[in-house]
C-alpha cells in the first residue's frame, strides 16, 4: 500500500513541476496532473539509462523533462479535437 502512495506522491510532485516549467495555462485537474507525473516518471526511468544518467537528482530531472514533453503532446492532442 505504501508503494502506491509513494508513486502518487512522486507523480504529483513531478506533474506539478512540469506544469510550472511549461509556459501557458493547462486546463487539467489534479488527477490528470498526477497521471502526467507518473507517466513522465515511468518514461524517464527508461530514457535516463539510455542517456547514461541514473539515479538521484539526474533521474528526477529526466523524469520532469519527460513530463514536460508529455504535457506538450497532451496540448497538441487536445487542440486537434
C-alpha positions in Angstrom: 0.0 0.0 0.0 2.8 2.4 0.7 4.3 1.8 -2.7 1.1 3.1 -4.3 1.0 6.2 -2.1 4.7 6.9 -2.9 4.0 6.6 -6.6 1.1 9.0 -6.3 3.2 11.5 -4.3 6.1 11.4 -6.6 3.8 11.6 -9.6 2.1 14.7 -8.1 5.5 16.4 -7.5 6.8 15.7 -11.0 3.5 16.7 -12.6 3.3 20.0 -10.7 6.9 20.8 -11.5 6.3 20.0 -15.2 3.3 22.3 -15.3 5.3 25.1 -13.6 8.1 24.7 -16.2 5.9 24.7 -19.3 4.6 28.1 -20.2 0.9 28.7 -20.7 -2.3 27.7 -18.9 -3.1 24.0 -19.0 -6.7 23.3 -18.0 -6.2 20.0 -16.2 -7.2 18.8 -12.8 -5.1 17.4 -10.1 -5.8 13.8 -11.1 -4.6 14.4 -14.6 -1.5 16.2 -13.2 -0.7 13.1 -11.1 -1.2 10.8 -14.1 1.1 13.1 -16.1 3.8 13.0 -13.4 3.5 9.2 -13.1 3.8 8.8 -16.9 6.8 11.2 -17.0 8.5 9.3 -14.2 7.9 6.0 -15.9 9.2 7.3 -19.3 12.1 8.9 -17.5 13.1 5.6 -15.9 13.6 4.2 -19.4 15.2 7.3 -21.0 17.7 8.1 -18.3 19.8 4.9 -18.6 19.8 5.4 -22.4 21.4 8.8 -21.9 23.9 7.3 -19.4 22.2 9.0 -16.5 21.0 7.1 -13.5 19.6 7.7 -10.0 19.3 10.6 -7.7 18.7 14.1 -9.0 19.6 13.4 -12.6 16.9 10.7 -12.9 14.4 13.1 -11.3 15.3 15.8 -13.7 14.9 13.5 -16.7 11.5 12.4 -15.4 10.5 16.1 -15.2 11.7 16.7 -18.7 9.8 13.7 -20.0 6.7 15.0 -18.2 7.1 18.4 -19.9 7.3 16.7 -23.3 4.2 14.6 -22.5 2.5 17.9 -21.5 3.3 19.4 -24.9 1.9 16.3 -26.6 -1.2 16.4 -24.5 -1.7 20.0 -25.6 -1.3 19.1 -29.2 -3.8 16.3 -29.0 -6.3 18.4 -27.1 -6.1 21.2 -29.7 -6.9 18.8 -32.5 -10.3 18.0 -31.0 
